[in-house]
């Protein structure tokens, strides 16, 4: 399946070992569930001049693929003359000021974060959990963290340099009338080459962790997010329990305790075992559904880390940028924050009546409004509901898990939900013009910057021209 299917099954994952000969034939996305195109059509320019030559001498269309974490439909090329572009050579810090830093667009997020830390700086935005993404890819698909005082990673962008289809460099800053389109462009406006980010002084935070009944979750989601700088919760519907992390800037005493260490995060208390039984039950479900053994057991680490949890002091990247990448189907829908309580209540009622099965907790992250025209948080406080189904050893997916994803997406779409662009969703559920007031403005910018559709593919054509 691709995201173009109306409500079809999700794609199976290729699991057979890839021979050297096979690896030279096709490029696959990171999850190994979608071929992106012939490997002979993959280009890795060593610098911006070579990238310009590739663009100017193209014989078909071009798709930038970042670190290939997105769905196959968003990244794939369709024709033998089309080209996949991977800009991993365009990496590193280009320049910095007291309040900003400019990076080459292919820089992975973990390198961005580490570079800023060595400068005593950080982004204002909370990081996403997976830091192997390229900076340009994270911007283009709407990567976000949590916290009502900030939006997506794209909202920390001050300036973007982009190579256009005619080989010229277009420059966009926050005063440019098209900036909101370029902030989150789905890779179909041009190839981004450099990004300037707003930075703030590196801050140490204290993260308070708790596990309680979900009885009042639909009210508490607002309390936590209004009281703390960063908040993230994992909801275990079958047990009706949740695990919540609430963070605020460290006090002077907490800062001293952190500074006295070796730079690692500092645990403040002995482990709390109150969530252990729920974690064990979740692990049983995951094992039964996936039959994962050996090295693939990193799936389990995403849940076992909740055992014996402790309050912790650390910088924002130590606390929240802790994703464990494992092949999965990930659905994430942003709901207007004002409707989050209603969405939680509806899911609770559905779980109580139908007893659907899911082997991973529901992830709740709330953000402030975004200025990117196609951000799921465009102009509104937003609560993101995240759902994960891990692949089994043989590349299949739990039928119960898939049924859960399909039903919950329908319910959240009906509440005005907007899907994360880099994850899985069914476009037939959404009325894009009703959800995004600048939808047609984005299409006009695309037509102006790329009149021949050089940077699009079948999916972006269908998405942007289908209504």
C-alpha positions as CSV (number, residue, x, y, z in Angstrom):
1,X,0.0,0.0,0.0
2,X,0.9,3.6,-0.3
3,X,-0.8,6.6,1.2
4,X,-2.7,7.0,-2.1
5,X,-4.9,4.0,-1.2
6,X,-8.2,5.0,0.4
7,X,-8.2,2.6,3.3
8,X,-6.0,-0.3,2.2
9,X,-3.6,-2.3,4.3
10,X,-0.2,-0.8,5.2
11,X,2.8,-2.0,3.2
12,X,4.7,-5.2,4.2
13,X,8.4,-4.9,4.9
14,X,11.1,-6.6,2.9
15,X,13.0,-8.9,5.3
16,X,15.2,-11.1,3.1
17,X,18.9,-10.4,3.3
18,X,20.0,-7.9,0.6
19,X,22.9,-9.2,-1.5
20,X,25.5,-6.9,-2.9
21,X,24.0,-7.3,-6.3
22,X,20.4,-6.6,-5.1
23,X,21.6,-3.5,-3.2
24,X,22.9,-2.1,-6.5
25,X,19.5,-2.4,-8.2
26,X,17.0,-0.4,-6.1
27,X,17.0,2.2,-3.4
28,X,14.5,1.5,-0.5
29,X,13.2,3.7,2.3
30,X,14.6,3.3,5.8
31,X,11.7,1.0,6.9
32,X,12.4,-1.3,3.9
33,X,8.7,-1.3,3.0
34,X,8.9,0.8,-0.2
35,X,11.3,0.9,-3.2
36,X,12.1,4.5,-4.1
37,X,13.7,4.0,-7.5
38,X,16.6,2.4,-9.4
39,X,19.9,2.8,-7.6
40,X,21.4,3.9,-10.9
41,X,19.2,7.0,-10.6
42,X,20.5,8.0,-7.2
43,X,22.8,11.1,-7.1
44,X,24.9,12.2,-4.2
45,X,26.3,15.6,-5.1
46,X,29.5,16.5,-3.3
47,X,28.7,20.2,-3.2
48,X,26.2,22.8,-4.2
49,X,27.8,23.3,-7.7
50,X,27.4,19.6,-8.5
51,X,23.9,19.7,-7.2
52,X,23.2,22.6,-9.5
53,X,24.6,20.7,-12.5
54,X,22.4,17.7,-11.7
55,X,19.3,19.9,-11.6
56,X,20.1,21.8,-14.8
57,X,20.9,18.6,-16.7
58,X,18.0,16.5,-15.5
59,X,16.1,14.4,-18.0
60,X,13.1,13.9,-15.7
61,X,11.9,14.8,-12.3
62,X,13.9,15.1,-9.0
63,X,13.0,14.0,-5.5
64,X,15.2,14.7,-2.5
65,X,15.1,11.8,-0.1
66,X,16.7,13.0,3.1
67,X,17.5,10.1,5.4
68,X,14.6,8.0,3.7
69,X,12.6,7.9,7.0
70,X,9.4,9.1,5.3
71,X,6.8,7.0,3.5
72,X,7.7,5.6,0.1
73,X,5.0,7.6,-1.7
74,X,6.4,10.9,-0.6
75,X,10.0,10.0,-1.7
76,X,9.7,7.7,-4.7
77,X,10.3,8.4,-8.4
78,X,8.1,6.9,-11.1
79,X,10.1,7.0,-14.3
80,X,13.5,5.7,-15.4
81,X,14.7,9.2,-16.3
82,X,13.8,10.7,-12.8
83,X,16.5,11.2,-10.2
84,X,16.7,10.7,-6.5
85,X,18.9,13.3,-4.7
86,X,20.7,12.5,-1.4
87,X,22.5,15.6,0.0
88,X,24.5,13.9,2.9
89,X,27.7,15.6,1.6
90,X,26.1,19.0,2.3
91,X,26.6,18.9,6.0
92,X,28.0,20.9,8.9
93,X,27.9,24.4,10.4
94,X,28.4,27.1,7.8
95,X,28.3,30.2,10.1
96,X,26.8,31.4,13.4
97,X,26.0,34.6,15.3
98,X,25.1,35.2,18.9
99,X,21.5,34.2,18.2
100,X,21.5,32.0,15.1
101,X,23.3,29.2,13.4
102,X,23.4,28.3,9.7
103,X,23.7,24.6,8.7
104,X,24.0,22.9,5.4
105,X,20.7,21.2,4.7
106,X,22.0,17.6,4.8
107,X,23.2,17.9,8.3
108,X,21.6,15.2,10.5
109,X,19.7,16.6,13.5
110,X,22.0,14.9,16.1
111,X,24.9,16.8,14.6
112,X,22.9,20.1,14.7
113,X,22.1,19.5,18.4
114,X,25.6,18.5,19.4
115,X,27.2,21.4,17.5
116,X,24.8,23.9,19.3
117,X,25.6,22.3,22.7
118,X,29.3,22.8,22.2
119,X,28.5,26.5,21.5
120,X,26.4,26.7,24.7
121,X,23.3,27.1,22.6
122,X,20.1,25.2,21.8
123,X,17.0,25.6,19.6
124,X,14.0,27.2,21.1
125,X,11.9,24.4,19.8
126,X,11.8,21.1,21.6
127,X,13.4,18.3,19.4
128,X,11.7,15.5,17.7
129,X,12.7,12.1,19.1
130,X,14.5,10.7,16.0
131,X,17.7,12.6,15.4
132,X,19.0,10.7,12.3
133,X,16.8,12.9,10.1
134,X,18.4,15.5,7.9
135,X,17.7,19.1,8.8
136,X,16.0,19.8,5.5
137,X,13.9,16.6,5.7
138,X,12.8,17.4,9.2
139,X,11.7,20.9,8.1
140,X,10.0,19.7,4.9
141,X,7.8,17.2,6.7
142,X,6.9,19.1,9.9
143,X,9.0,17.4,12.6
144,X,8.0,18.7,16.0
145,X,8.6,18.1,19.7
146,X,6.4,19.2,22.6
147,X,5.5,22.3,24.5
148,X,2.9,25.0,24.0
149,X,5.5,27.7,24.0
150,X,6.9,26.6,20.6
151,X,5.7,25.1,17.3
152,X,7.5,22.8,14.9
153,X,11.2,22.7,14.1
154,X,10.3,24.8,11.1
155,X,9.2,27.6,13.4
156,X,12.8,28.1,14.5
157,X,13.9,28.7,10.9
158,X,15.0,32.3,10.1
159,X,16.3,31.9,6.6
160,X,16.3,29.2,3.9
161,X,18.5,28.9,0.8
162,X,17.1,26.8,-2.0
163,X,18.2,25.7,-5.4
164,X,15.4,26.1,-7.9
165,X,14.6,24.2,-11.1
166,X,16.5,26.8,-13.2
167,X,19.6,26.4,-11.1
168,X,19.3,29.8,-9.4
169,X,19.4,30.2,-5.6
170,X,16.3,31.5,-4.0
171,X,16.6,33.2,-0.6
172,X,13.8,33.3,1.9
173,X,13.7,35.0,5.3
174,X,10.7,35.5,7.6
175,X,9.8,38.8,5.9
176,X,9.4,37.0,2.5
177,X,5.7,36.6,1.5
178,X,6.4,33.0,0.6
179,X,8.3,32.0,3.7
180,X,5.4,30.1,5.2
181,X,5.3,27.9,2.2
182,X,9.0,27.2,2.1
183,X,9.1,26.4,5.8
184,X,7.3,23.1,5.1
185,X,7.4,22.4,1.4
186,X,7.2,18.6,1.2
187,X,10.3,18.6,-1.0
188,X,8.3,19.9,-4.0
189,X,9.5,23.5,-4.2
190,X,13.2,23.0,-4.8
191,X,16.3,21.5,-3.1
192,X,17.1,23.3,0.2
193,X,20.8,23.8,0.6
194,X,21.2,25.8,3.8
195,X,19.0,26.7,6.8
196,X,19.5,29.3,9.5
197,X,18.0,28.5,12.8
198,X,17.2,30.7,15.8
199,X,19.2,29.7,18.9
200,X,18.9,30.5,22.6
201,X,21.2,29.8,25.6
202,X,21.5,26.1,26.5
203,X,19.2,25.4,29.4
204,X,19.1,22.5,31.9
205,X,15.7,21.1,32.7
206,X,14.3,18.9,35.4
207,X,11.9,16.3,34.1
208,X,9.3,14.9,36.6
209,X,7.9,11.5,35.7
210,X,4.7,9.9,37.0
211,X,2.4,7.0,36.3
212,X,-1.3,7.3,37.3
213,X,-4.8,6.3,36.3
214,X,-6.1,7.8,33.1
215,X,-9.5,8.6,34.6
216,X,-9.0,12.4,34.3
217,X,-6.7,12.4,31.3
218,X,-9.0,14.5,29.2
219,X,-8.7,17.3,31.8
220,X,-5.1,16.7,32.9
221,X,-3.7,17.1,29.4
222,X,-4.5,20.8,29.7
223,X,-3.2,21.1,33.2
224,X,0.2,19.6,32.5
225,X,0.8,21.5,29.3
226,X,-0.1,24.9,30.8
227,X,2.0,24.3,33.9
228,X,5.2,23.0,32.3
229,X,7.5,24.0,29.5
230,X,7.6,20.6,27.9
231,X,5.2,17.8,28.4
232,X,4.9,14.3,26.9
233,X,2.6,11.4,27.8
234,X,2.2,7.8,26.9
235,X,-1.4,6.4,27.4
236,X,-1.9,2.7,27.8
237,X,-5.7,2.3,27.0
238,X,-6.0,-1.3,27.9
239,X,-4.9,-0.6,31.5
240,X,-6.3,2.9,31.4
241,X,-3.0,4.2,32.8
242,X,-0.6,6.8,31.5
243,X,3.0,7.7,32.0
244,X,3.8,11.5,31.9
245,X,6.9,13.5,31.7
246,X,6.7,17.2,32.7
247,X,9.7,19.4,32.4
248,X,10.6,22.9,33.5
249,X,13.9,24.8,33.8
250,X,16.1,23.5,36.6
251,X,16.4,25.4,39.8
252,X,19.8,26.7,41.0
253,X,20.2,23.7,43.2
254,X,19.3,21.3,40.5
255,X,21.6,23.1,38.1
256,X,24.5,22.7,40.6
257,X,23.7,19.0,40.9
258,X,23.9,18.6,37.1
259,X,27.1,20.7,36.8
260,X,28.7,18.5,39.5
261,X,28.4,15.4,37.2
262,X,30.2,14.4,34.0
263,X,27.7,16.0,31.6
264,X,25.3,13.1,31.5
265,X,21.6,13.3,32.7
266,X,21.3,12.9,36.5
267,X,18.7,10.7,38.1
268,X,17.0,12.4,41.1
269,X,15.5,9.4,42.8
270,X,15.4,5.7,43.1
271,X,13.4,3.9,40.5
272,X,9.6,4.0,40.6
273,X,8.2,0.5,39.8
274,X,4.5,1.5,39.6
275,X,4.3,1.2,35.8
276,X,6.3,-2.1,35.6
277,X,3.3,-4.4,35.4
278,X,1.7,-2.3,32.6
279,X,5.1,-2.4,30.8
280,X,5.3,-6.1,31.2
281,X,1.8,-6.6,29.7
282,X,2.7,-4.3,26.8
283,X,5.9,-6.3,26.1
284,X,3.9,-9.5,26.1
285,X,1.5,-8.0,23.5
286,X,4.5,-6.8,21.4
287,X,6.2,-10.2,21.6
288,X,3.0,-12.0,20.6
289,X,2.3,-9.6,17.7
290,X,5.8,-9.3,16.3
291,X,7.7,-12.5,17.3
292,X,10.8,-10.3,17.2
293,X,14.0,-11.9,18.4
294,X,17.7,-11.1,18.5
295,X,19.0,-7.8,17.2
296,X,15.5,-6.7,16.3
297,X,14.7,-6.5,20.0
298,X,15.3,-2.7,20.0
299,X,11.6,-2.5,19.5
300,X,11.2,-3.7,23.1
301,X,13.6,-1.0,24.4
302,X,11.1,1.7,23.5
303,X,8.9,0.3,26.3
304,X,11.3,-1.2,28.8
305,X,12.8,2.2,29.4
306,X,9.6,3.1,31.2
307,X,10.4,0.5,33.9
308,X,11.7,1.9,37.3
309,X,11.5,5.4,36.0
310,X,13.1,8.4,37.8
311,X,12.9,12.1,37.8
312,X,15.9,13.4,35.8
313,X,18.0,16.5,35.3
314,X,19.5,17.1,31.8
315,X,19.5,19.3,28.8
316,X,16.5,19.1,26.4
317,X,18.3,16.7,24.1
318,X,19.2,14.3,26.9
319,X,15.6,14.3,28.1
320,X,13.5,14.2,25.0
321,X,15.6,13.3,22.0
322,X,15.7,9.7,22.9
323,X,13.9,7.9,20.1
324,X,14.9,4.3,19.3
325,X,14.5,3.9,15.6
326,X,12.8,0.6,14.8
327,X,10.8,-0.4,11.6
328,X,7.2,0.5,12.2
329,X,4.0,2.0,10.9
330,X,3.6,5.3,12.6
331,X,0.4,7.4,12.4
332,X,0.3,10.8,14.0
333,X,-2.7,13.1,13.8
334,X,-2.7,16.7,15.1
335,X,-6.0,17.7,16.8
336,X,-6.9,21.3,17.8
337,X,-5.9,21.4,21.4
338,X,-9.4,22.6,22.4
339,X,-10.8,19.3,21.1
340,X,-8.1,17.0,22.6
341,X,-10.3,16.3,25.7
342,X,-13.2,15.3,23.4
343,X,-10.9,13.1,21.3
344,X,-9.5,11.3,24.5
345,X,-13.1,10.7,25.7
346,X,-14.1,9.3,22.4
347,X,-11.1,6.9,22.3
348,X,-11.8,5.8,25.9
349,X,-15.4,5.0,25.0
350,X,-14.4,3.1,21.9
351,X,-11.8,1.1,23.8
352,X,-14.4,0.3,26.6
353,X,-17.0,-0.9,24.0
354,X,-14.9,-2.6,21.3
355,X,-11.7,-3.6,23.2
356,X,-9.4,-3.0,20.3
357,X,-5.9,-4.3,20.6
358,X,-2.7,-2.2,20.3
359,X,0.8,-3.2,21.4
360,X,2.2,0.3,22.0
361,X,0.9,3.1,24.1
362,X,-0.7,6.2,22.5
363,X,1.7,9.1,22.5
364,X,0.4,12.6,23.3
365,X,2.5,15.7,22.5
366,X,1.1,19.2,22.4
367,X,2.7,22.2,20.7
368,X,2.0,25.9,20.1
369,X,0.8,27.2,16.8
370,X,3.0,27.1,13.7
371,X,3.5,29.7,11.0
372,X,4.2,27.1,8.3
373,X,1.2,27.1,6.0
374,X,1.0,23.3,5.7
375,X,1.9,22.5,9.3
376,X,-0.6,20.3,11.2
377,X,-0.3,23.0,13.9
378,X,-1.0,25.9,11.5
379,X,-2.3,28.8,13.5
380,X,-3.6,26.7,16.4
381,X,-2.5,25.1,19.6
382,X,-2.4,21.4,18.7
383,X,-2.3,18.0,20.5
384,X,-0.6,15.3,18.4
385,X,-1.9,11.7,18.9
386,X,0.7,9.2,17.9
387,X,0.2,5.5,17.2
388,X,2.8,2.8,16.5
389,X,2.6,-0.7,15.2
390,X,5.9,-2.5,14.9
391,X,6.8,-5.0,12.1
392,X,7.0,-8.6,12.9
393,X,10.2,-10.6,12.1
394,X,8.7,-11.8,8.8
395,X,7.7,-8.2,7.7
396,X,4.0,-8.5,8.4
397,X,1.9,-6.4,10.7
398,X,-0.6,-7.3,13.5
399,X,-4.0,-7.3,11.9
400,X,-5.5,-6.0,15.2
401,X,-2.9,-3.2,15.3
402,X,-3.8,-2.2,11.7
403,X,-7.5,-2.3,12.5
404,X,-6.8,0.0,15.5
405,X,-4.8,2.5,13.3
406,X,-7.5,2.6,10.6
407,X,-10.4,3.2,13.0
408,X,-8.6,5.7,15.2
409,X,-7.5,7.8,12.2
410,X,-11.1,8.0,11.0
411,X,-12.2,9.2,14.4
412,X,-9.5,11.8,14.7
413,X,-10.0,13.0,11.1
414,X,-13.6,13.6,11.9
415,X,-12.6,15.9,14.7
416,X,-10.6,18.2,12.4
417,X,-7.3,16.2,12.6
418,X,-4.4,17.0,10.4
419,X,-1.9,14.1,9.7
420,X,1.9,14.4,10.0
421,X,3.2,14.6,6.4
422,X,6.1,12.2,6.9
423,X,4.1,9.4,8.5
424,X,1.2,7.2,7.3
425,X,-2.3,8.4,6.7
426,X,-5.2,8.1,4.2
427,X,-5.7,11.3,2.2
428,X,-9.3,10.3,1.4
429,X,-10.2,11.1,5.0
430,X,-9.2,14.8,4.8
431,X,-10.5,17.9,3.1
432,X,-7.3,19.8,2.7
433,X,-8.7,23.2,1.7
434,X,-11.0,23.2,4.8
435,X,-8.1,22.2,7.0
436,X,-5.5,24.6,5.6
437,X,-6.6,28.2,4.8
438,X,-3.3,28.7,2.8
439,X,-3.7,25.5,0.7
440,X,-4.2,27.3,-2.6
441,X,-1.6,29.9,-1.7
442,X,0.9,27.0,-1.3
443,X,-0.1,25.7,-4.7
444,X,0.5,29.1,-6.3
445,X,3.9,29.3,-4.7
446,X,4.7,25.8,-6.0
447,X,3.6,26.9,-9.5
448,X,5.7,30.0,-9.4
449,X,8.9,28.3,-8.0
450,X,8.6,25.1,-10.0
451,X,6.2,25.6,-13.0
452,X,7.1,22.3,-14.7
453,X,6.8,20.2,-11.5
454,X,10.5,19.2,-11.6
455,X,10.6,18.4,-7.9
456,X,7.2,16.6,-7.6
457,X,6.2,13.0,-8.0
458,X,3.0,11.1,-8.4
459,X,2.0,11.5,-4.7
460,X,2.6,15.2,-4.4
461,X,0.8,15.7,-7.8
462,X,-2.2,13.8,-6.5
463,X,-2.1,15.5,-3.1
464,X,-1.8,19.1,-4.4
465,X,-3.8,18.9,-7.6
466,X,-6.4,16.2,-6.7
467,X,-9.0,18.5,-5.1
